Amino acid sequence: MSLLFSPLTIRSVTIPNRLWVSPMCMYSAGSDGVVQSWHSTHLSQFADGGAGLIVAEATAVVPEGRITPRDAGLWTDEQADAWTPVIRSVHERGGLIGVQLAHAGRKASTWWPWSDAQGSVPDGDGGWRTVAPSAIAFEGLAEPRAMDAADIRTLVEAFRTATVRALRAGFDMIEIHGAHGYLLHEFLSPLSNQRTDDYGGSLENRARLLLQIVRAVRETVGDGIPVFVRISATDHAEGGFTTDEATIVSTWAREHGADLIDVSSGGLVAHQRIDVHPGYQVPLATAVRQGGAVPVSAVGLITDASQAEQILADGSADAIFLGREWLRDPHFGLRAAHRLGADVRWPAQYLRAVWR
Ligand SMILES: Cc1cc2nc3c(=O)[nH]c(=O)nc-3n(C[C@H](O)[C@H](O)[C@H](O)COP(=O)(O)O)c2cc1C
């Protein structure tokens, strides 16, 4: 009996297996943050390919929260309406799909990866002034403006209204992006947060914004919908957010309404030092799972069915997110099930190709 292909029920949603698609920005929305046919094709293929859950890319809750001018958004009704056929397409294939709600903070307003330019997009070229907990730039990017108390209140409401739109569009769950050096992570880390008000200093203060957003999202979705939080469980840099702190914050996030912590790492500073190897972030997930007594997912250089199965068998995580392996093989779930001798739902149209 494969653990990877065993179901996981979170609140009123039963996820058919624990092999999930990690949120991945496609930088392919219109300049108005509206998703395109690309998103439909891209996300639907994973439902056909055996993914238990697909979490759609970092989707900005306000325009200035986009990483690039081509990011998807959920700050207008038009954006929400454009998500609906994408979600329907995934549902028609028997899949489940959530969205990662995000604000890129001081790492917003940058060029998309394959554009000719790099770094911050100037105002005249479609860029904007970024915001952050403190006016400290990410190395190589423009200096952000420090958010004031009114900005913070507005942001919590933006997460709330984006959640309303996400539900109306039809998403099955919500993930809050608290990782990779984006705004909520910037509040968590002392390297980017040097505030002296209620949102800076102690861990309780640095976590306050994230927890207010978790609570706002939970209040908005009600009891039935799963809410995940993605965190960076270390900055991989001296003086940064630590795994012990991440564990405590994860417990608090659970108390505020989160169901699962999606444990990633890094992204806060350019001078981070990461020892990248297969499954390199799994020990972080395990630390949060054990120390924080919360369900967790593991992600990061997990590329093989047996590797993923072993992580679950070891009790290191409750579910597995894969990113790039799904890009290499959108039918990875079908192959993984075959490899592990597990059942997975094949598209009826493809049944003649089932391995027997
Ligand atoms: C093209 C691409 C876009 C990504 N965009 C996001 C994103 O929107 N949100 C996020 O939390 N992580 C993002 N990531 C990180 C992945 O979700 C994942 O955590 C990372 O790639 C490590 O997993 P992997 O080794 O299985 O790819 C992105 C990664 C890639 C390759």
Ligand as a Chemical Component Dictionary entry (heavy atoms), coordinates in Angstrom:
data_LIG
# 
_chem_comp.id                   LIG 
_chem_comp.type                 NON-POLYMER 
_chem_comp.pdbx_formal_charge   0 
_chem_comp.three_letter_code    LIG 
# 
loop_
_chem_comp_atom.comp_id 
_chem_comp_atom.atom_id 
_chem_comp_atom.alt_atom_id 
_chem_comp_atom.type_symbol 
_chem_comp_atom.charge 
_chem_comp_atom.model_Cartn_x 
_chem_comp_atom.model_Cartn_y 
_chem_comp_atom.model_Cartn_z 
_chem_comp_atom.pdbx_ordinal 
LIG C1  C1  C 0 9.313  28.178 -12.720 1  
LIG C2  C2  C 0 9.191  28.211 -11.223 2  
LIG C3  C3  C 0 8.320  29.105 -10.629 3  
LIG C4  C4  C 0 8.153  29.112 -9.235  4  
LIG N1  N1  N 0 7.213  29.928 -8.665  5  
LIG C5  C5  C 0 6.912  29.778 -7.353  6  
LIG C6  C6  C 0 5.775  30.405 -6.803  7  
LIG O1  O1  O 0 4.987  31.049 -7.493  8  
LIG N2  N2  N 0 5.554  30.250 -5.471  9  
LIG C7  C7  C 0 6.370  29.489 -4.675  10 
LIG O2  O2  O 0 6.134  29.379 -3.481  11 
LIG N3  N3  N 0 7.422  28.842 -5.201  12 
LIG C8  C8  C 0 7.693  28.943 -6.508  13 
LIG N4  N4  N 0 8.705  28.210 -7.058  14 
LIG C9  C9  C 0 9.407  27.238 -6.215  15 
LIG C10 C10 C 0 8.730  25.848 -6.348  16 
LIG O3  O3  O 0 7.397  25.880 -5.906  17 
LIG C11 C11 C 0 9.498  24.777 -5.564  18 
LIG O4  O4  O 0 9.404  25.077 -4.197  19 
LIG C12 C12 C 0 10.967 24.704 -5.977  20 
LIG O5  O5  O 0 11.078 24.672 -7.390  21 
LIG C13 C13 C 0 11.645 23.478 -5.389  22 
LIG O6  O6  O 0 10.986 22.307 -5.773  23 
LIG P1  P1  P 0 11.518 21.389 -7.011  24 
LIG O7  O7  O 0 12.968 21.042 -6.702  25 
LIG O8  O8  O 0 10.612 20.190 -6.988  26 
LIG O9  O9  O 0 11.401 22.187 -8.250  27 
LIG C14 C14 C 0 8.921  28.222 -8.433  28 
LIG C15 C15 C 0 9.837  27.359 -9.043  29 
LIG C16 C16 C 0 9.957  27.331 -10.427 30 
LIG C17 C17 C 0 10.894 26.331 -11.045 31 
# 
loop_
_chem_comp_bond.comp_id 
_chem_comp_bond.atom_id_1 
_chem_comp_bond.atom_id_2 
_chem_comp_bond.value_order 
_chem_comp_bond.pdbx_ordinal 
LIG C1  C2  SING 1  
LIG C2  C3  SING 2  
LIG C2  C16 DOUB 3  
LIG C3  C4  DOUB 4  
LIG C4  N1  SING 5  
LIG C4  C14 SING 6  
LIG N1  C5  DOUB 7  
LIG C5  C6  SING 8  
LIG C5  C8  SING 9  
LIG C6  O1  DOUB 10 
LIG C6  N2  SING 11 
LIG N2  C7  SING 12 
LIG C7  O2  DOUB 13 
LIG C7  N3  SING 14 
LIG N3  C8  DOUB 15 
LIG C8  N4  SING 16 
LIG N4  C9  SING 17 
LIG N4  C14 SING 18 
LIG C9  C10 SING 19 
LIG C10 O3  SING 20 
LIG C10 C11 SING 21 
LIG C11 O4  SING 22 
LIG C11 C12 SING 23 
LIG C12 O5  SING 24 
LIG C12 C13 SING 25 
LIG C13 O6  SING 26 
LIG O6  P1  SING 27 
LIG P1  O7  DOUB 28 
LIG P1  O8  SING 29 
LIG P1  O9  SING 30 
LIG C14 C15 DOUB 31 
LIG C15 C16 SING 32 
LIG C16 C17 SING 33 
# 
